[in-house]
Amino acid sequence: MAKLINRPVYLNKLIKNKDVDLVKIITGIRRCGKSSLLDLFHQYLSDQGVASEHIIHLNLESLRYKDLDNFLSFYDYVSHLMPKDGKTYLLFDEIQQVEHWEKAIESFRIDFDVDIYITGSNAYLLSREFATLLSGRYVEIPMLPLSFKEFLTFYSFDPTTSVEEKFQRYLQFGGMPILKDYQFDEARSNQALEGIYSTVILKDVLQRNGQADQPLLEKIVRFLSSNIGSITSPNKIGNVLSNEGDIAKKGGASLAGKTVEKYLQMLIDAFVFFPARRYDVKGKQFLKTLEKYYIVDLGFRNLLLGYRDVDRGHILENVVYLELLRRDYRVYVGKVGPLEVDFVAEKPSEKLYIQVTESMLSEETRKRELNPLRKIEDNFEKIVLSMDRSYVNSYDGIKSLYLIDWLLSDR
């Protein structure tokens, strides 16, 4: 097995769930590192003394397994590989290639002494049918492209490169692990990203949704990419595309909105975009209209729109949103009366309120960023993240942190 670069955050999640009677489902966009994570876990099992015949590891996108396209052939093939006694670890990559795979997985659990780990590139994996069949017997481990902390371990830099320059590279190239092979060669990196993007759009969106219109889908992707961190809705996007002639006006705005809503769900299911719902902090309830959308990796945004630094505030917001997901928070957009808090981040016993801005140096910006936090009356932690290296680390109890330090901090 080739030398693998460790991703301890995700590997430790698998190790913690080892031998727990749950199917471990690793989800995430194509090429974000799911296959390598299974390889790392395979290596870990071997290092722990698990015999090779007790590890069955298949990548179902390989032509070697082209005949395993339905649950019966898949079940028969794997059953014949099972040793007669002792626990066997089943590692299945891109399992959505097998029709009704969930029936085989449930049967393995019933018929053999196994511990099961699977990956997939579409949220169809967790569809209603599957959730019903394996109700309460699986754990999802969502995987994202490289964090900035991981990015620093994947790449080699000249010793004179400052952390700010490294961060700038991260904002430009994003965190898809495969780009490591190109060492910041822009043309080759874009070719690799184009290949991944095309595969995701064709395989994980269009193939799964036979009636989808590719040009319209790509227009919606571009719209969302250029409006990350802006409040929007399917109806608003539908109106824009109707006015530009991309959606027929017949049927009115509600029909255009419903069409866009369907396409948005396809992109969310393929892990291209993530929605952040709006939450009324004082009323303690979710609002039914308007959301923000964040892209899974800034490299894709730069590929589609060209790299530009003009919208830096929203770009930084996107980085923070993904980092909060990596740290296992549920993330919402906060509403405090007429004001907005960039993020309300929750865990069962913890809550954070976070504002993200390029700089806090101007009085006008300080007022804009601090006012919503000051109006929140509870005692949970309130933080402003910016690119200022400032001696001011608090405003009346509201923490002010250097964004890069926060990204590199221990969880």
N, C-alpha and C positions, 0 to 999 in steps of 0.2 A: 504494500500500500504506500502511495506517495506521501511525503511529509506533509502533514496538515497543520494549518495555523489554528491554534486553539481559540474557541469562542466560549470562554468559561461560563458566562452568564447563562447561555442556553444549555451547554453540556451539564451544568450543575442541576438544572431543572429536570433533565432526563434522569440523572443519577439519583436525585431525591425521590423520583417516582418509580425507580427500579423495583421490580417484584411487587409493586402495589397492583392489586387486581383491577386495573383500569387500562383501557386502550389509550396509548399516548399518541395524540394526533398533532403533528407539527404542520402548521399552516403558514403560508406566506407567498409573496409573489415569486414567480420563476427566477431562478439564479440568485436568490438572496442568501443561499448557503445551506438549504435544508439537506441536500444530498451529502455535503461535506460534514454536516452535523451528525448524520447517521454513520458516516465513516468514522468520525471521532468517537462516537459511542461504541461502534464495533471494536475499535482499537482499545477503548477502555475495558470492554468485556474481556477481550483477549488478555489484556494486562492483569485483569483480576483472576485469570486462570480458567475462564470458561473455554471449554474445548471447542474447536472449530466446527465440529459436527452439530454442536448445540447452538450455533448461530446461523440462521437462514436469512440471507440478505439479498434481496432482489430489487433491481431498478427496472420498473415495469415499462419504462420508455425504451429500453434496449430491445432491438429486433430479436434478440435471443429469446424473448418471451412473447413474441408477437401472437402466438396461438393462445395465450392466457388472457383472452379478451372477455371472458364471462366467468361468473363466480364458480361454476361447476368445474371447468378445466383448471382454473386457478387453485381451487380446493384440492382437486386430485393431485396436481403436480406437487404442491407443498406437502400434502399428507405423505407422499412417498419419500420425501426427504427427512421426515421426522425420525429421530432416534427412538429406540424402543423404551428407554426410561430416562428419567431426569428432566429438569426444566430446559425448554428450548426458547431462545430469544428470536422472535420474528421481526425483521426489519424490512419494510416494504416502502419503496420510493415511488412517488407519483402514482399512487394507487387508483386514481380516478380513471386510469386506462382500462380497468377491469369493470365491466358492467355488473351492477349489483354486488360489488365487492363486499359491501357490509354484511351480506348473508354468509359469505365465506368466513369473514372475521369473527362473527358471532359463533359460527360452528367450530372454528379453531379453539375458541375459549371454552366451549362445552366439551369438546372431544379430547383435548390434549392439555398437558401441563406446559403452558406457554406464557410468555410476557411479550406483548405486542406493541410495536412502534411503527407508525405510518406517516408518510408525508403526502401533501397534495397542494396544488397551486390554484385551487378554486374553492370558495366557501360552500359550493355545492356539497362538498364533503360533509358539512354539518347540516345538511338539508333536513327537513321535517321527518322524512321517512327514516333516515339514518338515526336521528336523535330519538325517535320512538323505539326503534329496534334495540339500540344500545343505551336506553334511558338510564342516566346516572352512572354509566359504566365506562365513561371516557373522560379524559382531561385534554383540553386544547392547549397547545404551547405555541402562541403566535410568534413568528420570527420576522424580523425586519432586516433591511440592509445594515451595513456597519454603522455603529455609533461613532462619534468623533474619537472617543477613547480607543475603540477597536481599530479605527482608521490609522491611528498613530502606530499601532503594533503591526499592521499589515504592510505598511510602506516603509522604505528606507529613505531618510532625508539627509542632506548635507548637514553636518554639525552646526553650521552657521545659520541654518534656517530657523527663524523665530516661530513661536507657537501661533502668532497671528498669521504669518504666511502659510503655515500648515492648515490653519482653519480656512483661509481663503481658498486653498486647493480643495478642501472638503466641500465648501459651498459651490465650487465650480464643477467638480467631477462627481460629487455624490459618493455613496457608499456601497455600490454594487461590488462584491468581492472580486469578480472576474477582472475588473479594471487594473488590479494590481499587476497583471502581466504586462501592461502597457506603460507603466511608470510615467503617467501624466502626458503621454503623447495624445494630443487632443483629437487628431484625425482618427487614429486607431481606436481610441476610447469611444468616440461617437459611433464608429462602425459597430462596435460591440453592443453599445446601448441600443442602437437602431435594431440590431438583430433580436435582442431580448424583447424590446417594445413590440416589434412586429409579431413575434411568436405569442406574446401575451394577448395582443389584440385578436390575432387569428385563432389561436387554439383555446384560450381561456374565456374569451368573450364571444366571438362570432360563431365558432363551432358549436358552442353550447346554446346559442340563441339563433336558430336558423333564419328567422325573419329580420334579423338586425341589418341595418344599412351602414356599411363601413364608412362612407364619407361623412354621414351625419354623426356617427360615433366619434370620429376623429375631430370633428368640429367641437363637440362637447368636451372632449379631452383638452383641446387647446383653450377653450373658454375657461375651464376649471383651472388649468395650469397658469393662465395669466391673471386669475382672480383668487389665488390661494389666500386664505385668511380674510376674505371679504364675505360679508353676509350675503347669502343668495338663496334662491329657491328654484324648484323645477319650473314654476310659472314664469319667474323672471328670466331664466335661461331660455325657456320656450318663446317668450316675447322677443328677445334679442334675435334668436335664430329665425323666427317668423318674419321679422322686419328685414332680415338679410336674405330672405328667400330660401333658407335651408330647410324649413318645415312648412308644409302647405298650410295656408291660413284657414282653409276649409275646416269648420268645426270649432274655430275660435281658440282663445287662449287656453281654456281648460284642457282641450285635446292636446295642444302643443305641450302643455305642462305634464300631462300624463305620459306622453311619448318620452319626454326628457327624464321623467322619474324612472321609467323602465330602464333607460340606458344608464342612468346613474347607478341603479342597483347592480347592473351587470359589471360596471367598473369597480364598485365596492366589493362585489363577490370575487373579482379577480385580484383584489388587494392593490389596485392601482391608486385609488383614492380612499381616504378615511373621512367620514363625516363627524363633525362635532356639533352635538345638539345644543340649543340654548337653554339655559337654566336660570330661573328667576331666584336670585339669592335670598331676597326678603320673603317672597311668597313660598319658597321651597318647593317649586314645581317646575316641570319641563314645559317649555313653550312649544306649541304645535307647529308654528310656521318658522321659516328661515333657519338656515344652518350655515356653518362654514365647512369648507372642504380643504384637506391637506393632501399633498401628493406623497407617495411612498418613498420617493427618492428625488433629490433636487437635480441629479444628473439627467433624468428624463425631462424635467421641466426645461433645463438649459438646452437639451437636444431639440425640443419642439419649438422653443421660442428664441433660441440664441442666448448665449450667456450675457446677462445684463445686470448691473448692480443697482439699478434705479429703484427697485422695489425692495430694498434691503430689509426694511422693517418686517414685511410679511415673510421674506425668506428666513429670517431669524426665528420668527414665530413658528414656521414649519419645522425647523430643527428642534425647537423646544417641545412642540406637540409630540413628535415622534419619540423624543427622549423620555417624555412622561409615560408614553405607552410602554417603552422598554422597561421602565421602572415599575410596571404593573399598576399604574393608576388608571382609573376611569376618568376621561377628560371631557369637560363641557366648556362652552362659552358662557360666561356669567353676565347676567343683566342685573344692574342695581339701579332701579328707577329708570331714568333716561340714559344712564351711563353704562359702559360695558367694561367687564374685566376679561382680559384675553383668555385666561384659563382658570377653571375650577377643577382641581385634581383631587380625586378621592380614592382612598382605600378604606376597608372596613373600620379601621380605628384612626384614620388620619385624613386631614383635608388641608389643601394648600390653595391660596389665591395667588395667581402669578400674572404680572404684566411684563411684556417684552417690548423693548424699544432700542433703537440704534444708540441713542445717547440721552443722558439726563442732564446735560450741561445747561440747556436753556431753561429759563424760568417757566416759559409757556409749556414746554414738554413736561417738566416736573409736575406742574399743576394738572395737566391732562392725565398723566399716568397715576398720580397719587390720589386724586379726588375719589375715583370709584372705590379704591381700597379703604380710604378713610370712612366711607359711608357704610362699610360692612361692620356690623356691630358685634359679631362673635369674636372669639379669641383664637381662632385658628391662624396659622402662620401666613403672613402676607409678604410677598417678595417682588421686587422689581429686578429684572435681568437686563443688563445693557452691555455695550462694548466699551464702556468707560472703565479705565483703571483709575479709580478714584479713592481718595482717603476717606470719603463719606461712605460709611457702610450701613447707615440707618437714617430713616426720616421718621421721627416720632414713632419708633417701634416697627416701622415697615423696613424690612431688610433690603439693602441695595447690593447686589452681587454682580461681579464680572462674569458675563455669560460663559466664557471659556472655562473659568475656574469651576463653575457649576457643572458644566458638561463633564469635566474630568474628575469631579468629586466622587467619593465612594457613596454608594447608595445608602 
